[in-house]
């Protein structure tokens, strides 16, 4: 869980790892500014250092939010507004 100093803990369950490609699920637990403990579960895919996709899978309120990185470009998809920014 998070600490009062705003830090957080991350644990990862690595599914597939090669020299340049990664696919894993991770859980990030932290305490928000209001003191509420929160946990996000994400699936991460990467290809080298140039391509990555991170998709939030839990909690349901955040599920579907995604970040895509290709080279120096980054896009965020927000399902609540059905928009990529």
N, C-alpha and C positions, 0 to 999 in steps of 0.2 A: 504494500500500500504506500501511498504518498506520505511525505513528511511535512511538518509545519514549515520547513524552509522552501517548499515548492518543488522539491525534487520528486522523482518517481522511479518506480522499479519496472523493469521489462524482463519477461521470460519468453523464450522462444522454443518452439518444437520444430526442429529442422526436418523437412520432408525429403527434399532433394537438394544436394549441393554438389556442384562440379567446380572446376577451376574458374569458370567464368559465369555460370548460371546458378541462380538460387530460386527456391520455391519453399516458403515456410509460412507457418502461422505463428503469430505472436500475440501476447496479451500485455497491455500496458495499464498498470494501476497507478492512479495518482489522486491527489486531493486538489480540488479546484479552489479558486480564490475565496469562495464562500465557506470552505471547510468541508464540503461534501466529497466523500470518497467515490471515485468513478473508475470504471474499468472499460477499456476498449479492446476488442479482439479484431485483429487485422490479418489478412492474407497478403503476402508479399511475393511478387515475382520479379526477378531481375535478370538482365542479360548483360554481363560485364558491368561497367560503370556508366554506360551511356543510356541504357533503357531500364525503366522500372515502373511497375504498377503496384499500387498499394490500395487495397479495398477493405473498408471497415465492414465486418460481418456481425458484430454485436456491440452494444445493445441494439434492439430493434429501432430505437429513435435515431441512431446514427448509421444503421446498416445501409449499404449501397453507396455511401460517400466514397469517392475514389480520387486518387492522384496519379497522374501519368507523367513520366519524365522521359523525354527523348533528347539526348544531347543537352543543349542549354535551355530547352523549352520545357515548361511545366504547365499542366492543365489540371484543374480540379473540377470534378463532377459533383454537383449537389442535387440529390434526388428529390429533396423537398420542393425545389423550385424547377426541377427538370432542366437544369442549365449547366453548361460547361463554362468555366471562367478561367 
